[in-house]
Amino acid sequence: MTAPHAHYAPLGTIESDVPVPALLATLQTLRPAWHIRLAPVDSGTKPRYRVEIEQDASSGEDSHIDTWLHIKSALMASFPADKPNAVTAIDP
């Protein structure tokens, strides 16, 4: 459960037509203890989201770079480029 006044750190940005609940469900299978949210970013065309993690969720386990690489890999593997609704990741 997320703390009421949790602080989130941005990791990177993704683009995809996949509904947010499906993206978050994929991430929950990766690391259920991580509190991740997807903040909409105005992009004009394809839906774009800033991937943010609760600051305490990965402390002591991985750096934010490692965390972002895990998240990006999981999403791109679940929603590959050669399929509809592919996820495109944009590094910070």
C-alpha positions as CSV (number, residue, x, y, z in Angstrom):
1,M,0.0,0.0,0.0
2,T,1.3,3.5,-0.9
3,A,1.8,6.0,1.9
4,P,-0.6,8.9,1.8
5,H,2.1,11.5,1.2
6,A,4.5,9.3,-0.8
7,H,7.3,10.9,-2.8
8,Y,7.9,9.6,-6.3
9,A,11.0,9.7,-8.4
10,P,10.8,9.9,-12.2
11,L,12.6,7.1,-14.0
12,G,11.8,7.5,-17.7
13,T,9.0,7.9,-20.2
14,I,7.0,5.3,-22.2
15,E,4.6,5.6,-25.2
16,S,1.9,3.1,-25.8
17,D,-1.8,2.7,-26.6
18,V,-2.0,-0.1,-24.0
19,P,-4.5,0.9,-21.2
20,V,-2.8,2.1,-18.0
21,P,-4.2,-0.8,-15.9
22,A,-2.6,-3.4,-18.2
23,L,0.7,-1.6,-18.0
24,L,0.6,-1.5,-14.2
25,A,-0.5,-5.1,-14.0
26,T,2.6,-6.1,-16.0
27,L,4.8,-4.1,-13.7
28,Q,3.1,-5.7,-10.6
29,T,4.1,-9.1,-11.8
30,L,7.7,-7.9,-12.0
31,R,8.0,-6.6,-8.5
32,P,4.8,-6.5,-6.4
33,A,6.5,-4.5,-3.7
34,W,7.4,-1.6,-6.0
35,H,4.9,1.3,-5.9
36,I,4.9,2.5,-9.5
37,R,2.6,5.1,-11.1
38,L,2.3,6.3,-14.6
39,A,1.8,10.1,-14.9
40,P,0.3,11.3,-18.2
41,V,2.5,13.5,-20.3
42,D,1.1,15.7,-23.1
43,S,2.6,14.3,-26.3
44,G,0.0,15.2,-28.9
45,T,-0.2,11.8,-30.7
46,K,0.4,8.5,-28.9
47,P,-0.3,8.3,-25.2
48,R,2.8,9.1,-23.2
49,Y,3.5,8.4,-19.5
50,R,6.2,9.3,-17.1
51,V,7.1,6.2,-15.1
52,E,7.6,7.1,-11.4
53,I,8.5,5.0,-8.5
54,E,7.9,5.6,-4.8
55,Q,11.3,6.7,-3.5
56,D,11.4,4.1,-0.7
57,A,10.2,1.3,-2.9
58,S,13.6,0.5,-4.4
59,S,15.9,1.9,-1.8
60,G,18.7,-0.4,-0.9
61,E,17.8,-2.8,-3.6
62,D,18.8,-1.2,-6.9
63,S,19.7,2.2,-8.2
64,H,17.1,4.1,-10.1
65,I,18.9,3.3,-13.3
66,D,18.7,-0.4,-12.6
67,T,15.1,0.0,-11.6
68,W,14.3,1.8,-14.9
69,L,16.1,-0.9,-16.9
70,H,14.0,-3.6,-15.2
71,I,10.8,-1.7,-15.8
72,K,11.6,-0.8,-19.4
73,S,12.6,-4.4,-20.2
74,A,9.5,-5.9,-18.7
75,L,7.2,-3.6,-20.6
76,M,9.0,-3.9,-23.9
77,A,9.0,-7.7,-23.6
78,S,5.3,-7.8,-22.7
79,F,4.3,-5.3,-25.5
80,P,7.0,-5.8,-28.2
81,A,7.6,-3.5,-31.2
82,D,6.3,-6.0,-33.7
83,K,2.8,-6.3,-32.1
84,P,-0.1,-3.8,-31.8
85,N,0.1,-1.5,-28.7
86,A,3.9,-1.8,-28.5
87,V,5.6,0.1,-25.7
88,T,8.3,2.5,-26.7
89,A,10.6,3.6,-23.9
90,I,12.3,7.0,-23.8
91,D,15.3,7.1,-21.5
92,P,15.7,10.1,-19.2
